[in-house]
């Protein structure tokens, strides 16, 4: 805020009165708990660090763990930089347990670590520095991290972290933060990131391929991808595409398509069932309609490039238009007809047209749109049921009136179902006077 770099923050100078005391609440949430069990997503080095816990003098342990990981310095570096399911690298975990000696061994054995690793945030938004401060005020670990090049990437966290240290009565840690801040070494861009090329660099890695599972939130997916690419780890990009659809992230989808070599190979990897499941709103007229429509457009651009847009049909024969009607999204219906070129009277495997589904779902706005686009009101499905029959069955008088006004037939052989029911039978059976 109002403290100039190089000047001690108000309330931390010795001998002066302070408006900030240990009794003041901190804006920082408590640090996460690190359990040694239940985390199969940690690599062997990470599991070792958690097992050491707060044990003193683990430099030798760290050396042995890295030697066991690989004889290759690049693979050792990858083991240090790899993230677990909570977004923690070995640097995060060593910082959280105050393992300053282990951190020093990391640098000794693999050389300087990338700034993007030293400053990376885990799934809870904590970096190695903030973990070292908040777990137990590990001032020696904080000093080691800063010497390695770690920095706070958000100046707004400086004051809350100092308050947190004071609240926990870690006065030495608070004083160290003051000293580092005054020297301009606490906040800012990581030293080795200056002028760094952000383009991914492919390097060999001995780690298993990274697969994105259904439990990972978007922030963790992005972070794990960044670190996997930086470490030269193979990425299972189809799982990333699936996650992009699930999380409704167009940038992530496009990133995956680019990494796979362009739209054509990406189109081959796209499962049309994913598209029909994820590119539509969760409920009729839902607030996610614009975002899901943008996702559908981006997905179809990939599929068109791979000549697979016409294959977007579900296992039950539903087209993009059928799914749009089912989800109750008029904008998706308009997109399917106007831009995707779906025929308005296309039938699924049950013989249902989009108009029939709209009548069964009681969506008058969609019915009106489909009629305006020339939908045939008298197309029967495999059971001989026509759209007006579905509207009568559901008791939707306004839709029945719409259909009648556009030529729906009430009697005759085309309105008799495979069971021999007329529209009158349907109305009576469903108590629709």
N, C-alpha and C positions, 0 to 999 in steps of 0.2 A: 503494500500500500504506500504509506507516506514516508518510508524510510529510504534514504538515498543509499546506493551501494557504496560501501566503504565506511559508513557511519553505523555505530552500534544501534540496534533497534531500541526504541524507548522501553524502559522497564527491565532491561537486562544488564545495564551498566552497574558496576559495583559501587556501592555507597549511595546510589541514588534512590529516590522513592519510586515505587513501581505501581502502575495502575493495573498490571497484569500479575496475578498471583497464582499459586497452586490451586486455590479454591475455584478459580474460573473454569468453566466447562470448556472442553476442547471440541473443536468442530470435527476432529478426526474420529472415525469409527474404531472400535477395538480391532486388533490384528486377528487374522484367521488362526485357527488351530491346525496343527500339523500332526496327523495320526500316522503311526508306523504301519497300520493295517488297513486293508480295504482299498489299496491304491495300486492295482496291477499296471496302471498306466505310467508308473514311474520307471525310469531306467535303473540299472544296478547302482550307478553312482548316486543317484538321487535317493534310493532306498538306504544306502549306506549312511548318507548324511543325516537322514531322519533318525536312523538307528543310533547314531552317536549322540544325538540330542545336545545337551549342554556340557558334554564331557570336555574337559580342558586338554589342550595340547593334541589336537587331531591332525596336525600337519602330516605326520607319518602315515596316518590312516588314509588321508586324501591321496598321498603319493601312491600308496599300495593300491587304492581303488582305481586310480587312473591307469596305473601299469596293468592292472587286471583287465581294464576295459579294452585296451589295444596298445600295440607297440607303435602305432602310427600317430604322430602329433595331430594330424588333421582329424582323425577319428576321435581322439581324446577331446579335441576342441568341440566336435559335434556333440559328444556326450555331455559336456558342460553346458552347451547352448540349448540343448533339447528341452522342450517344455513338457511338464506332466499334465494330467487332465485338468488341474486347477490353474494352469498357465505359469507354473513356477519352473525356472531353470535351476541348475545346481547352485548358481550364484544366489538366487532368491533364498533357497533352503539354507545354504551356509550362512547367509546374512541373518536369517530368522533365528538361528541357533547360536549366533555370536561366534562363528567359526572363522575368525580372522586369519588364523594360520592356514586353514584350508584354502581360503581365497588367495593367499600369497603363493601357495603351492600351485594353484591353477595357473597363475601368470608365469611362474617359474618353468612349468612343464610345457605350456602351449604358447607362451608369449602373450602380448596384450590382447585383451578381449574386446570385441566390437562395442562401440558405444550403444548400439541398439539393444545389446544384451544387458549391459550394465544399467541402462535406464528403463528397461522394459517393465511394463505393468502386468501383473497377473490378472486372473479373472475377477479378483476383488478390488482391482485398481491399485495394488501395492507394488512398488518397485523394491529392489534390494535395499536401497537406502531407507525407505520408509519402514520396511520390515525390521531392519536393524534398530531403528529408533524406537518403534512402537512395541516391539516384543519385550525387550528388557532394557532399553537404553544402552545398547552395546556401543559405547563411544569408540573403543579401539577398532571395532568392525566398521563403524561409520568412517573413521579416518582412513582405514585401509581401502574401503570402497572409493572414497574421493580420490585417493592417490592413484587408484586404478583407472580413474576417469569417469566414475559415476556422478551424476548430477540429478537434482530435482528438475523435472521438465515443466513444472507448474509453480511459478513464484507464489501463487496464492496458497500453497500448502506450507510455506515456511512458517508463518505465524502460528497456524493451528498445530504444527508439529512441535514447536517450542512450548506452546501451552500444554500439549499432551505430556511432554517430558517433565514440565514443572508440576503438573497435576499428579504424576506418578512419583514425584520427588527424586527425579533423576537430574539433579542440578548440574552434574558434570557434563551430561549429554547436552543439556540446554546451553551450557556455556560453550561447548564445542560447536554447536550449530551457529551460535552468535559469532564465534571467531571465523568460521568458514564463510558465513554470509558476508561479514565485513571484508574478508579477503577476496570476495567475488568468486569463490570456488564451490559454492553450494548449489546455486541455481543457474540454469542455462542449458545450452546444447552440449551434448557429450563431446569431449575434446576431439576424439578421432572421427567425429561425424562431419567436421567442417569440410565442405567441398566433396563429400563422399557421393559416389555415384549410386543412386537408388536402384538402378537396374539390377535384377537378380543375377547372381553369378553362380553358374552350375559348377559344383565341386563334387568329388566322389565322397560318399558317406557309407559307413558300415551299418548304419541304423536301418531297421526295417521300414518299409514304405509307410508313409503317414496316411491313415484312413480317418475320415471325419465321420463321427457317429452321430446319432440322433439326439444325444444329450448335450452336445456342445452349443453354447450360445454364440451369437455372431461375433462378438468381440474376441472370444477365445479362438474361434475358427481363424479369424484374420491374424491374430497374434501367432498362432501355431504355424500357419502357412508362412508368415514372414520369416520365422526362425528356421523352419524346415528348408526353405529355399536358400537362406543364408548359409546353412550348414551343408548344402548340397544333398539333402535327403530326397529320395524319390517320393513323389506325392501321387496318391491315387485320385486323380482329378475328377473322375466320374462321381466319387463320393462328395467332392466339393460342389459339383453341379447340383447334386441332390440337396445338399445343405443350402445352397443359394436359393433354390426354389422354396424350400421349407421356411427359410428366414426372410423370403421376399426381398432378396438383395440382387438388384441388377448389376451393380459393380462387381460383386463376387462371381456372378454367372459369367460376365464378360471376361473377367480375369482367368477363370477356368478355361473358357473357350480359347483364349489367346495362348495359354500355357499348353494346351493340347495340340497346338499347331494350326489353329484357325477354325472356322465354322464347320467345315466338312467333317473332320474327325469328331468334333464336338457333337454334331448332329447325330452321328452314329452312336454316341454314348448316351444320348438323351432317351430316357424311357418315356413314351407317350403317356403312360399311366401317371408318371410324376407330374407331367404338364397339366393333365386334367384334374389332378388332386390338389395342386398347389397354386395354380394361376387364377383361381377364382375366389371370391369373398367367402368368408366363413359363415356369413348369414345374409339373408336378403337385405339389400340396401345398406350393407355394412359400411363402416367408415374406411375399410381397407380396399374398397373397390378401385380407386385411382391407382394405388400402388400395385395391386394385383393385375390390373389391366396393363400397366407399364411392363410388368414382369412377363405377361403373356406376349406382348409385342416383341420384347427382346428375345424371348424364347423362339417365337416363330421366325424371327429374322435368322436365327441360327439354323433352324430346321429348313427354311427355304433355301439357304445357301447349300445345304446338304441334300436338297431335293426330297425332303421328308415331310413337308408341311401337310401334304394330303394324307399322310399316314396317322395323323393325330385323331385316332378313333379308339374308344375304350374297348375292353374285351366284350362288353355288352352291345357294342355298335354305336355308342353315343358319340356324336360329333361335338365340335367346339360349341355349336349352337345348342344342342341338347343340354350340355353341361352348364352353359350360361343360363338357360331357362331354369334348370333344377336349382341353381344357386340364387336365383332371383335377382340377377344383375342385368338391367336393361342396357347399360353401356357395353357389357360383354356381348350381349345379343347383337347390338349394332355393329360392333367390331367384327364378330364372326361372319355376318352377312356382307357388310360393306367392304371390309378390308381383307378378311381371310377367304372370302369367296365361297362360303358354305351355302349350298342350295337350301332354300327355306323349307322345302318339303322333303328333305332327306329323312329317311326312316331308320330307326335302329333295329336291332334283332327282334324286338317285340312288335315291330311294325309301327311304333309310335313316332309321329312327327313332333317337331318342336311345339307346334300349336296345340297338339293333344296334351303334351306335358304341361304347357302353360295353363291350359284349362283345368287339368287335374290339380295343379298347384295353386289355382285361384289367383293368378297374377294378371289383372285386367290391363295394366299398362303394357305388359309384354304381349298380351293377346292383341291389343290394338296395334302395336308396332308390327307384329307378324302379318296381321291382316293387311296393313298398309303396304307391306312388301309383297303382297300377292299370294299369301299362303292359301292353299286349297282347304276350305272348311269341311269338305266332305270325304277326305281321305280316311279310310278305315284301317285299324291296326290288324294284327294277326287274329284277333278274336272277334273281328267285325265291329268293334266299337269306334265310333266317330267322335270328333272333338266335342260336339254339342252333348253327346252322351256323357262324357267326363264332366262337363260343366253342370249338367242336370244332376248327376250323381253327387257332386260336391255342393249342390244347392246354391250355386252362384248365379243369381238372377241377372245381374248386370252383364256377365259374360255371355249368358244365353241370349240376351237381347242383342249384344254385339254380333254374335254369330248369325242370328236370324237376319239381322240387317244386311249381312254380306252374303246371303244365299244359302245358309245351312238348311238342309232338308230334314223335315220332321218325320216323314213317313216314307214308305216304299221299301223295296228289298235291300237297298244300300244302308238302311238304318237298323236292320235286324242283326243282332249279334250272333255269334256261333252257337249260343245257347238258345236262340230263338226269341230273345227278349227284344221288344220294341222300346222306343224311348219312354213310352208311357209306363211299361213294366219297370224300367229303371227308376223313374220318378217315384212310383208307388213303393217299390221295394226299399228305397232309401228315404221314405217319408218326406218327400219334397213336393208339397202341394203346389 
